[in-house]
Amino acid sequence: MAEQNTAPEKAEILIVEDSISQANQLKFILEANGFSVAQANNGQQAVELLKVFKPSIVISDVLMPEMNGYELCERIKQSPETKDIPVILLTALSNPNDVIRGLQSGADNFITKPYNRHFLMSRIEYIMLNKEIRKNNISGTAVEIMFAGNKYIINSDRMQIIDLLLSTYENAIQKNDELASANHELTIIHRELEQKNRELEKLNQEKNKFLGMAAHDLRNPLGLINGFSSFILEEAGDNLSKTHSDFLNIIQSSSESMLLMVNDLLDIALIESGKLELRKEKIYLTAFIDQIVSLNNVFAIKKKIQLNFQHDDSRPVTFCDPGKIQQVVTNLISNSLKYSESGSSVDINLSSNKSEAIIFVKDHGRGIPERDKDKLFKPFSRAGVKSTAGEKSTGLGLMIARIIIEGHRGKIWFESVEGTGSTFYILLPLNNE
């Protein structure tokens, strides 16, 4: 038998609730409205408590361990000493069968969780006002009803039935009002979000305009610095002191990195402004890729890396923007060179069938850590591994490559194992004008 609880002498309402936080919240509301309150943690404790005092109302949760709210209500209504105590059931349930179960148990009112405190108090006040009328109209006649193909015996008197159904109806109205209010608030929030989105779009356009102007103004002088420093190193390198040669190498390397960043920023500005246009023309992919590999071979030689281009005999033809596809393939080759050791090789392969061509660039370098794989095609993201010769990266190249390839209705993806290298794939549809 559960341990007996001693109720306060003037307790008027008994709360039966297994959740301490919800019980305390309900107690606070009731005491703030002038009621004395006793508490039980479950139905069995409530039964023991009802042996020593008789509250004006029992408010019970439905879902509880040991004895649920329906079973407690039946015990209260079956006892001659407690049958006239009104029982309010608190429930998060809303199925019509729950109402039938409440009628069977003899409950007087339903209140659904989460409840409105004003609605709760109005239900309690209604029951208190009609308590004597209900007491004088209690009858023991059972009512048999059919619902959803099942037969139910209802032991509640007619006034209880009416009150319970009315409380269910009022609960439905309350929930509907709450939904209408929430929908109204969501409508207001949606309008505010639309306004904020318009403002953000305007700011984004201004940002892209500024980036485009700044990058465009920087590109020409950076190109000149890079070109002239490279020219001096090639033409007069042997006649320069080591200090001057080192300075020029720093200037050339830094200007090259800055030029790469400026070009990427220009591309991003165009992409985000929706002005990235693809000027497609007929391209013989084998000769086209071979030319790109030859251009990049200059950088490979500097790092003593072998570029190997292999292709099948299909000689695929497609319609694409040659400048943009060259940019993508060059980016993949450049990345492979950055993360490959001197003396290694980078393999470029082209194959095709009737509908598509696949280009892959494979290195035998440091590979991509598993933790970084989801970041690669996102803006300003870089793999955790460092380049082999300190080469810089903007973190924009692969994002731009993805957008360009998807603009050609193609796909780009990769495979990589840390420590053994990476392979990047490009799929391009053939003969699409």
N, C-alpha and C positions, 0 to 999 in steps of 0.2 A: 504494500500500500504506500502511496506517495506521502511524503511528509506534509502534515497539516500546516496551513497558514492561518495566522491570526489576523483577522480583518480589522481595520480601524472601526471604532465604535459607530461613527456616523457615515460609514461608507454608503454611497447611494448608487454608484455605478461600478460594476465589476468588468475589468478588461481581461480578456483571455487571449494572449498573444505570445508566440514563442520567440519572436524577434524583439530583442531588448530595445533596439533603437526605435522601432515602430511603436512599441508599447509606451516608451517614454514620450514620444511625440504626441501620441493620443492622450496620455495622462496630462501633459502640459496644456493641451487645448481644453480639456474638460475642467481642469482646476482653474484655468484662466476664466472660465465661464461660471464659476461658483459651485462646481460639483465636488463631492468627496469621491476618492477613487481607491479601489483595491485592485490588485493585480494577481494573475495566475499565469504560469508559463505554458500550460497545456490544459487539455480538457479534463484529465484526471485530477489535477490540482484544483481546478475550478469546482468539480463535484465535491471534493473534500471541504473546500472553502464554503460552499453553499450549505453545509451542514451546521455552520456556526453563525451565519448571518444571511439576511435576505436583502439583496440590493434592489433598487428600483428598476434597473435595467442591466442586462448582460450584453456586452459588446464583444463578440468573439471572431477571431480569424477562422477561416475555413480550413486551410491547409496547415495542420499541426501534427506533431508526432504523438504516439500513444492513443490519442482520441481526437478525431478531427471535429470541426465546428458543427457539422450535421449531427454527429453522434452525441455531442454534448447537448445540442438543442433538444434532441429526442429524450435524453435523460431528464432534462429540466422539465419538459412538457409532460412526461409520464409520471412524475412525482407529484402527489397531492399538495406537498408543501411548497413546491416551486413552480407549478404549472401556470400560474398567473403572472410570472415574471416575463416581461417582454424581452425577446432576444433579437438583437441586430447582428447579422452576419456580415463580416468584412471579407471581400474576396476580389481577386484579380480575374476571376473566371467570368465569362459572359455568354456561355452556351445556354440555350433554352433548357437543356436538361438540368442545368444547375438550379434554375428557378423551380423546376419540378421537385428536385431533391430538397430544396428549401421548404417547399409546401409540405412535402412528406414529413419533414422533421418538425414542422410546426413553427418555423421561424416567422417573426413578425415583420422584419425589414431586411432588405439587401442594400449594402453600400459598396460600390466597387472601388478598388484601389487603382491608382492613387486618388484619394478623396479630397474634395474641397471642404475646408473646415466650416464654411457657412452652411453648406448643404448638410454636413454631418449634424451641426447644431439644430438646424431646422427639423431634421428627422427625429432627433431626441426630444425636442420641445413638442412636436406633434404627438409622439407616443406618451409623454408625460401628461399632456392635456387630455388625451382620450383614454387614459389608463382605467379610470373607474367605469367608463362606458364599456370598454372591452371586457372588464372583469365581470360585469353583469350579463354579458351576452355570450359567454363561453358555453358551447354545447359540445357534447361528446360524440355527435353524429359524424361518422366517416363518409367521405364522398369518393365515389369511384369514377375515374376519368380515363379516357384513351388519348395517348399522345405519341405521335411518330410510330404507330403500330404496336405500342406497348400499353398495358393496363397499369394504372397507378391508384393506390389507395391514399387519399388525402385526409389526414386527421385534423387539419386546421379548421377552425370555425370560419364562417363566411366573412366576418370582419377581418380576420387575419389574412384570409386569401385576398380580399380586396386591397388591404394595406400592402401586402407583399407585392402584388402585381403593380399597384400604383408606385411603390418605391422603385421597382424595376423599370417602369416607364419613365419615372423622373430621372433615374440614373442615365437612361438612354438619352434623354433630352439634355442633361448636363454634359455628357460626353460629346454630344453633337455640337453643343455651344462651344465647348473647349476646342473641338476640331475646327469649327468655323473661325474662332478667334486665332488659333494657330495658323490656319490657312491665310487669314488676313495679314498676320505678322510676316509670314513667309512671302506673301505678295509684295509687301513693303520692302523687305530685305532684298527680294529679287530685283525690284526697281532700283534700289540703291546700288546693288552690285552691277547692274547694267550701266548705270551712270558712272560708277568707278571704272568699269572696263573701258568705257568710251574715253574717259580721261587718261587712263593708262595707255590706251592705243594712241592717243594724240601725243603723249609724252614719249612713247616708244618711237613714233614716226620722227619726232624732233630729234631724239637721240640718234636714230639711224642717219638722219640728214647731217647732223653734226659729225658723226663718225666718218661718213662718206666724204665730207668736205675736208676734214682733218687728214684722213688717210690719203686722199687724192693729192693734197698739197705736200704731204711728206714723201710720197712715192718718188717723184722726180729727183729731188736732191739726194735722197738715199740711193737711188739708182746710179746717179753720177758718182757719188762717193765710192760705192761698191765697184763700179766699173773702172774708175781711175786708179783706185788702190790696187786692183787686180792687174791692170795694165802696167803700172810701175813695178810691181813685184815680178812680172814676167819679163819685162824689157830691161830693167836695171837692177834686178835682184842681186846679181853677182857683184855689182859695184857699190852696194849699200853696206854700211856697217851692220853688225849683228843687232845693235840697239835699234837702228832705223828700220831694219827688216822686221824685227819683232813688233815694233809699233805699227807698221803697215799691215802686218798680218792680223793684229788686233782690230785695226780699223776695218779691214776687209771682212773679217769674220763677224764683227758687231753690226756693220751696215747690212750684211747679208741676212743676219737674223732679224734685224729691224725691218728690212724690206719684205721678208717672209710674213712677219706679223702684220705689216700694213696691208699687204695683199689679202691676207686672210680676213682682216677687219673689213676691207672693202667688199669681199664676197659675202660676209655675214650681213653687212648693211643692206646689200642688194637682195639677199635671200629674205630677210625679215621685212623688207619693204615691198616684197612681192614683185620686184623688177628684174629678177634673174631670168633672162631669156635664153632659150636654147636655140642656136642657129644650126639646124641640122643639115648635113649634106652626106652624100654617098661616100663611104669610107671602106677601103680594102684593109681589113684589120691586120692581116699578117704583116704587110709592109709598114703599116702605121705603127704597130707595137715595136717592130724592129727599129724604126727611126727613134722612138722614145727611149728604147734601151741604149742606143748609140749615144744619144744626148746625155744620158745619165752615166755613161761609162767614164766620162771625165772625172766625176766625183768618186766613182768606184776605184779608179786608178790611184787617186790620192790616198785612199785608205788601204790600197793593195788588196782589194776584194774583187773576185771574178764574177762578172755578170754573165749568166748563161740563159740564152733565149731559145726555147724549143717550141715547135708547133707541128700540128698534123698537116696533111695535104689538102684539107678541105677548102682553104682560102676563103673564109667567110666575108660576106659583105653586109654592111648595116648602114642605116641612116642615123647619124649622131652629130653632136656638137664636138668637132675635133679638139678645139681648145679646152673644153671642159673635161673630156675623157682623158686628154693628155695630162691635165692637171691632176686628175685622180690617180692615174697609173704612176705618174712621177712622184706623187705623195707616198704611195705604197712602196715604191722602190727606195725613195729617200729614207723612209722610216726603217726599212730593212737594213740599209747601209748604216744608219745611226746606231743600231743595236747589234751589229755584227762585228766580230773581231777581225783585225787585220790578218790576211792570209786565208780567210774563209770564202764562201761563195754565196751568191743570191741567184735563185732560179726563177725565171719568168716563163710561164707556159701558156699557150693558146690552143684551145680545142673547140670544136663546134659540132652541131648536128643541123638538121634542116631548120630548126626554129630558134636556136639560141647559141651564143658563144660564151665560153667561160675562160676568163683570164685569171691566173693565180700568180702571186708573188710569194716565194718561199725563202726564208732565211734559216740559218743554223745558229742564230744568236742566242740571246738571253731569255727569250720567251716572255710571256705575260703572266704575272701572278694571278692565281684564281680570284683573289679579292678585288682585282682591278678590271676583270673582264666585262662587268656590267657598265663600266664607266666609259669605255673607249669611244663610242659614237655620240657621247654627250659633249656639250661645249666646255672648253677650258679644262678638260680632263686629261690626265696623263697617267701612263703606267708607272708603277712604283720603281721599276728598274731604271738605271741610269744609262745614258748613251755611252758608247765605248770611247768616244773622243771628246766628250763634253759638248756635243751639238745641242742646240737649243730647240725648243718646240713651243708653239703657241697653244697647243691643246685644242685647236679648231679644225685642223686638217681633215681628220676622219669624219667629223660631223658634216663638213662641207662635202666631202666625198660621198657620204650617204645620201645627202639631199640631191646631189647631181645625178647619181646613179638611179635613185628612185624617180627623178624627173624624166629619165629615159625609160621608165617602166622596167627597170632592172632590179637586181638585188646585190648587196654586198655583205659579206660575213667573214668570219675568221675561225681558225683552229690554232691553238697554242698550248704548249706544255712548257712550264717554266724550266729553263736550263737547257732546252733542246731546240728552241726556235719557234717561229710563227709562220702560218700560211694565211694570206688574205685572198679571198675569192671575189671576182666580179662576174655577174651574169648579165649579159646584154641580149635583148631580143634581136633577131636578124630581120632585115628587109622591112623595117617599119618606118614609114615616111612621116 
